[in-house]
Amino acid sequence: MRFSIIIVHRNGESMLEQCLSAVNLVIAELDEIFVVDNGSTDQSVSMIRKFFPNVRVIENNCNNGFAAANNQAIKNAKGTYCLLLNNDAQLSPTTLNTFAHVFEENQDIAVITPQLISPNGDEQRSFGYFMRPMDEIIPKAFRKKRVPPTGNKLVDVDSVIGACMAVRQSAIQQVGLLDEDFFFYFEETQWCYRFKKHGFRIVLDNKTKVIHEKGKSTRSVRKEAQLEMLRSRFLYYKKVFNPLTALFLTTFRIARLIINMLFTILFLLISLGMHKKIRYRFLIYGYQLMWIILGKPRSWGLPNKCPVGYCQESSSC
């Protein structure tokens, strides 16, 4: 088996249909497709079974998050490589063949990401840098800019954007699965960090283009998704930095959130609540502060989370 293509999905039937249609145009007999459905409430699962009988569906009755859901499929994957693909992304015709060739020619590469593009052809950010403590403290306008990597095809990077990432299965066996402590966001960054620690390369193949409708999958739950990003940021501090640095960065982030909230209240009063963006910021900051005050309850954030221990009790896992 060559590629095990893994798509984690929750609602958005038409979006998933577009994604699977594009995948079916590029796969070969040596490839397999998984869709891990995280408790969709629409007709997504029945659509897959009706129109895409070649797809193996892992059906969760709740939202198992990004890391845990991908791990469900990786554990059952037979491919030499896994391709983790967002449901709002569409592969180009040459993606799989190109990635397979890159892996075969470069045994030290663990992860490949393509150049992500918008439907109109504009390039999106496709890679990331590992977080530095000072970057979390110094305002963006005053940070020392990092020199972006250059190259005609394969470019070594720190980490990737998880919308489309090909991963060598043998590297996963050495480094381990995605960290399931992360529910949504930063899991791919921490995974890349671990791959790098084991001496593997992470590369951007900027000749290969994949369409990505950025943010479409979380557009209807943006407030909740932003809380998940804050939760994962705190967790990333603990996983990557020493305890004192993690504590300082967490405290700093909370203090900054409080200050932002105070200024937002001031602007809200000045504008008599008429400014839509200020009202939205008030809602976001208030939601995040209340989450912190209440002890960061796990149930807050994206809806219908699976209970702790779900995979130990479910046959899906």
C-alpha positions as CSV (number, residue, x, y, z in Angstrom):
1,M,0.0,0.0,0.0
2,R,1.3,3.4,-0.9
3,F,-0.7,6.3,0.6
4,S,-3.2,6.2,3.4
5,I,-5.2,9.4,2.9
6,I,-6.9,10.5,6.2
7,I,-9.6,13.2,6.3
8,V,-11.0,14.2,9.7
9,H,-14.4,15.6,9.2
10,R,-17.3,17.2,11.2
11,N,-20.3,18.6,9.2
12,G,-20.1,20.3,5.9
13,E,-21.4,17.6,3.5
14,S,-20.8,19.5,0.3
15,M,-17.3,20.6,1.3
16,L,-16.3,16.9,2.0
17,E,-17.8,15.8,-1.3
18,Q,-15.6,18.3,-3.1
19,C,-12.6,17.0,-1.2
20,L,-13.3,13.3,-1.9
21,S,-14.0,14.0,-5.5
22,A,-10.6,15.6,-5.9
23,V,-8.9,12.7,-4.0
24,N,-10.6,10.1,-6.2
25,L,-9.1,11.7,-9.3
26,V,-5.5,11.3,-8.1
27,I,-5.4,8.0,-6.2
28,A,-4.1,4.7,-7.5
29,E,-4.9,1.1,-6.6
30,L,-2.1,1.2,-4.1
31,D,-3.8,4.0,-2.1
32,E,-6.5,3.9,0.5
33,I,-8.8,6.6,1.9
34,F,-10.1,7.1,5.5
35,V,-12.7,9.6,6.7
36,V,-12.9,9.9,10.4
37,D,-16.3,11.5,11.1
38,N,-16.3,13.4,14.4
39,G,-20.1,13.2,15.1
40,S,-21.5,15.0,12.1
41,T,-25.1,16.0,12.5
42,D,-25.7,16.4,8.7
43,Q,-25.8,13.7,6.0
44,S,-22.0,13.5,5.6
45,V,-21.7,9.8,6.5
46,S,-24.6,8.6,4.3
47,M,-23.2,10.7,1.4
48,I,-19.8,9.0,1.7
49,R,-21.4,5.5,1.7
50,K,-23.6,6.4,-1.3
51,F,-21.1,8.1,-3.6
52,F,-17.7,7.0,-2.3
53,P,-17.9,3.3,-1.5
54,N,-14.1,3.0,-1.7
55,V,-13.7,5.2,1.4
56,R,-13.3,3.6,4.8
57,V,-15.4,5.5,7.3
58,I,-14.5,5.6,11.0
59,E,-17.6,6.9,12.7
60,N,-17.4,8.6,16.1
61,N,-20.6,9.6,17.9
62,C,-18.9,12.7,19.3
63,N,-16.1,15.2,18.4
64,N,-12.8,13.4,19.1
65,G,-10.6,16.3,18.1
66,F,-8.0,16.5,15.3
67,A,-5.1,14.6,16.9
68,A,-7.1,11.7,18.3
69,A,-9.2,11.3,15.2
70,N,-6.2,11.2,12.9
71,N,-4.5,8.7,15.2
72,Q,-7.6,6.5,14.9
73,A,-6.9,6.1,11.2
74,I,-3.1,6.1,11.4
75,K,-3.4,3.0,13.7
76,N,-5.3,1.2,10.9
77,A,-3.4,2.6,8.0
78,K,-1.6,0.2,5.7
79,G,0.2,2.7,3.6
80,T,3.9,3.4,3.6
81,Y,3.0,7.1,3.9
82,C,0.0,8.8,5.5
83,L,-1.5,12.0,4.0
84,L,-3.4,14.0,6.6
85,L,-5.8,16.2,4.6
86,N,-8.3,18.8,5.7
87,N,-11.9,18.5,4.5
88,D,-11.6,22.0,3.0
89,A,-8.6,21.1,0.8
90,Q,-8.4,19.7,-2.7
91,L,-5.4,17.7,-4.0
92,S,-3.9,18.5,-7.4
93,P,-3.5,15.7,-9.9
94,T,0.3,15.2,-9.3
95,T,0.3,15.5,-5.5
96,L,0.6,11.9,-4.5
97,N,3.1,10.9,-7.2
98,T,5.3,13.8,-6.4
99,F,5.3,13.2,-2.7
100,A,6.0,9.5,-3.1
101,H,9.0,10.4,-5.3
102,V,10.3,12.9,-2.8
103,F,10.1,10.3,0.0
104,E,11.8,7.7,-2.0
105,E,14.7,10.0,-2.9
106,N,15.1,11.5,0.6
107,Q,15.0,8.9,3.4
108,D,15.6,11.5,6.0
109,I,12.4,13.4,5.3
110,A,9.5,12.7,7.7
111,V,7.0,15.3,6.6
112,I,6.2,17.0,3.3
113,T,3.7,19.9,2.8
114,P,2.7,21.5,-0.5
115,Q,2.2,25.1,-1.3
116,L,-1.3,25.9,-0.2
117,I,-3.3,28.2,-2.4
118,S,-6.7,29.9,-2.2
119,P,-9.4,29.0,-4.8
120,N,-8.4,32.2,-6.6
121,G,-4.8,31.1,-6.8
122,D,-3.3,33.3,-4.1
123,E,-0.6,31.6,-2.1
124,Q,-1.3,30.9,1.6
125,R,1.1,30.4,4.5
126,S,2.1,26.8,4.2
127,F,4.8,26.4,6.8
128,G,5.6,27.8,10.3
129,Y,8.4,28.6,12.6
130,F,8.9,27.0,16.0
131,M,7.7,29.4,18.7
132,R,10.4,31.3,20.5
133,P,9.6,32.7,24.0
134,M,10.4,36.3,23.1
135,D,8.0,36.1,20.1
136,E,5.2,35.6,22.6
137,I,6.2,38.8,24.5
138,I,7.4,41.3,21.9
139,P,4.7,42.9,19.7
140,K,4.8,41.6,16.2
141,A,5.8,45.0,14.8
142,F,9.0,45.0,16.9
143,R,10.1,41.4,16.4
144,K,13.2,40.5,14.5
145,K,11.9,39.1,11.2
146,R,13.0,35.7,10.3
147,V,14.4,35.2,6.9
148,P,11.9,33.0,5.0
149,P,13.4,29.8,3.4
150,T,14.2,29.9,-0.2
151,G,14.5,27.3,-2.9
152,N,13.1,26.1,-6.2
153,K,11.4,23.0,-5.0
154,L,12.2,21.4,-1.6
155,V,12.7,23.8,1.2
156,D,13.6,22.8,4.7
157,V,11.2,24.4,7.3
158,D,10.5,24.1,11.0
159,S,6.9,23.0,10.8
160,V,3.9,22.8,8.5
161,I,0.3,24.0,8.3
162,G,-1.7,20.8,8.9
163,A,-4.2,21.3,6.0
164,C,-2.2,18.9,3.9
165,M,0.8,17.0,5.3
166,A,2.4,13.8,4.1
167,V,4.1,11.8,6.8
168,R,6.4,8.8,6.5
169,Q,4.9,5.8,8.4
170,S,8.3,4.5,9.6
171,A,9.0,7.9,11.1
172,I,5.8,7.8,13.0
173,Q,6.8,4.4,14.4
174,Q,9.9,6.0,15.8
175,V,8.5,9.3,17.0
176,G,5.0,8.3,18.0
177,L,1.5,9.4,17.0
178,L,0.1,12.9,17.3
179,D,-0.2,14.1,20.9
180,E,-3.8,13.6,21.9
181,D,-3.5,16.2,24.7
182,F,-4.0,18.7,21.9
183,F,-7.7,18.9,20.8
184,F,-7.4,21.4,18.0
185,Y,-4.4,23.6,16.9
186,F,-0.6,23.2,17.5
187,E,-0.7,19.4,17.3
188,E,1.1,19.4,14.0
189,T,3.6,21.9,15.2
190,Q,4.5,19.9,18.2
191,W,4.6,16.7,16.0
192,C,7.1,18.4,13.7
193,Y,9.1,19.5,16.7
194,R,9.4,15.9,17.8
195,F,10.3,14.7,14.3
196,K,13.1,17.3,14.2
197,K,14.3,16.2,17.7
198,H,14.7,12.7,16.2
199,G,16.8,14.1,13.3
200,F,14.2,14.0,10.5
201,R,13.6,16.8,8.0
202,I,10.4,18.7,7.4
203,V,10.1,20.1,3.9
204,L,7.9,22.4,1.8
205,D,7.4,21.3,-1.8
206,N,6.6,24.7,-3.3
207,K,6.1,23.3,-6.7
208,T,3.1,21.2,-5.6
209,K,-0.1,23.3,-5.2
210,V,-3.1,22.3,-3.1
211,I,-6.3,24.3,-2.9
212,H,-7.3,25.2,0.6
213,E,-10.4,27.1,1.5
214,K,-8.8,28.5,4.7
215,G,-11.0,28.6,7.8
216,K,-14.1,27.2,6.1
217,S,-14.3,24.2,8.4
218,T,-14.4,26.4,11.6
219,R,-16.2,29.5,10.2
220,S,-19.5,28.7,12.0
221,V,-17.7,28.1,15.4
222,R,-15.0,30.8,15.3
223,K,-15.4,31.9,18.9
224,E,-15.1,28.3,20.1
225,A,-12.2,27.6,17.8
226,Q,-10.3,30.6,19.1
227,L,-10.7,29.3,22.6
228,E,-9.2,26.0,21.4
229,M,-6.2,27.9,20.0
230,L,-5.6,29.5,23.4
231,R,-5.9,26.2,25.2
232,S,-3.5,24.6,22.8
233,R,-1.1,27.5,23.1
234,F,-0.9,27.0,26.9
235,L,-0.4,23.3,26.4
236,Y,2.4,23.9,23.8
237,Y,4.2,26.1,26.4
238,K,4.2,23.1,28.8
239,K,5.2,20.5,26.2
240,V,8.1,22.4,24.6
241,F,9.5,24.9,27.1
242,N,11.0,24.4,30.6
243,P,8.4,24.8,33.5
244,L,9.5,28.4,34.5
245,T,9.3,29.6,30.9
246,A,5.9,27.9,30.4
247,L,4.6,29.5,33.6
248,F,5.8,33.0,32.7
249,L,4.4,32.8,29.2
250,T,1.0,31.5,30.4
251,T,0.9,34.3,33.0
252,F,1.9,36.9,30.4
253,R,-0.7,35.7,28.0
254,I,-3.5,35.9,30.6
255,A,-2.4,39.4,31.7
256,R,-2.4,40.5,28.1
257,L,-5.9,39.1,27.7
258,I,-7.1,41.1,30.7
259,I,-5.6,44.3,29.4
260,N,-7.2,43.7,26.0
261,M,-10.5,43.2,27.7
262,L,-10.2,46.4,29.7
263,F,-9.4,48.4,26.5
264,T,-12.3,46.7,24.7
265,I,-14.7,47.7,27.4
266,L,-13.5,51.3,27.2
267,F,-13.9,51.4,23.4
268,L,-17.3,49.8,23.8
269,L,-18.4,52.5,26.1
270,I,-17.0,55.3,23.9
271,S,-18.7,53.9,20.8
272,L,-22.0,53.2,22.7
273,G,-21.8,49.6,21.6
274,M,-22.4,50.5,18.0
275,H,-19.1,49.1,16.5
276,K,-19.5,45.5,15.4
277,K,-15.9,44.5,15.6
278,I,-15.5,45.9,19.1
279,R,-18.6,43.9,20.2
280,Y,-17.1,40.8,18.7
281,R,-13.8,41.3,20.5
282,F,-15.7,41.8,23.8
283,L,-17.4,38.5,23.2
284,I,-14.2,36.7,22.4
285,Y,-12.2,38.1,25.3
286,G,-15.0,37.6,27.8
287,Y,-15.5,34.0,26.7
288,Q,-11.8,33.3,27.1
289,L,-11.5,35.0,30.5
290,M,-14.5,33.2,31.9
291,W,-13.0,29.9,30.8
292,I,-9.8,30.8,32.7
293,I,-11.7,31.9,35.8
294,L,-13.7,28.7,35.9
295,G,-10.5,26.6,35.8
296,K,-10.2,26.0,32.0
297,P,-13.0,23.4,31.7
298,R,-12.4,20.8,29.0
299,S,-16.0,21.0,27.8
300,W,-15.6,24.6,26.7
301,G,-14.6,25.3,23.1
302,L,-15.6,23.3,20.1
303,P,-18.9,21.4,20.7
304,N,-19.8,17.8,21.5
305,K,-16.4,16.7,22.7
306,C,-15.9,13.0,23.3
307,P,-15.5,12.1,27.0
308,V,-12.0,11.3,28.4
309,G,-11.3,7.7,27.7
310,Y,-13.6,7.5,24.6
311,C,-11.1,5.5,22.6
312,Q,-10.7,3.0,25.3
313,E,-14.4,2.3,25.3
314,S,-15.3,2.7,21.6
315,S,-14.9,0.0,19.0
316,S,-14.1,2.8,16.5
317,C,-10.7,3.3,18.0
